[in-house]
Amino acid sequence: MLVATPQILEDMDYYMPDSISLEKMSSFFALFADPSRLKILSALAISSLCVTDLAKITQMNQTTVSHQLRILRDSGVVRPIRLGKILQYKITNPKINEILLVGVECLQN
């Protein structure tokens, strides 16, 4: 027996993401499912950094950092900025910082 009111059903039709949006959201949130990427994003939330500095700060090898940065770059979450011979990475959207902070806040409750 259906207990949802016609208004609830109408709201569901209006607000429920379509399958393409759901796939994009799933891919986006999967970026936050890897501790290495979270560590890198947390560091980049504080400052733009090069691979060498990221590797030292996160205590990961440069190959791992480069691999994770490629995933983040391909998804559009970070982008490189060339400063002479050095590439520094920065988060492309300040909302990413907010997502990280909300995640931390949720765990504190």
C-alpha positions, 0 to 999 in steps of 0.5 A, a space after each residue: 500500500 502506497 502511503 506517500 501523498 500526491 505532493 510527496 510523489 510530485 516532489 520526488 519526481 521533481 527533486 530525484 536526480 536522473 540516472 546520469 546525474 546519479 552516475 556523476 555524483 557517484 563518481 564524484 563522491 568516490 574521489 573521497 573514498 581513498 585515504 591518499 586522495 583525502 590526505 592530498 586534498 586536505 593538504 591542498 585545502 591549506 595551500 597550493 603545493 607541488 608533487 615533491 612537497 605533497 609527497 613530503 607532507 603526506 609521507 607518500 612516495 612521489 609516484 603515489 602522489 602523482 597517480 592520485 593527482 592524475 585522478 583528481 585532475 582528470 575529474 576536475 577537482 584539482 588543476 596544475 599551475 605552472 610556476 617556472 619549471 614547477 607545477 603546483 596543484 590547487 583545488 579548483 572549487 572552494 566547495 571541495 574544502 567545504 565538503 572536507 569540512 562537513 565530513 570532519 564535522 559529521 565525524 565529530 558528532 
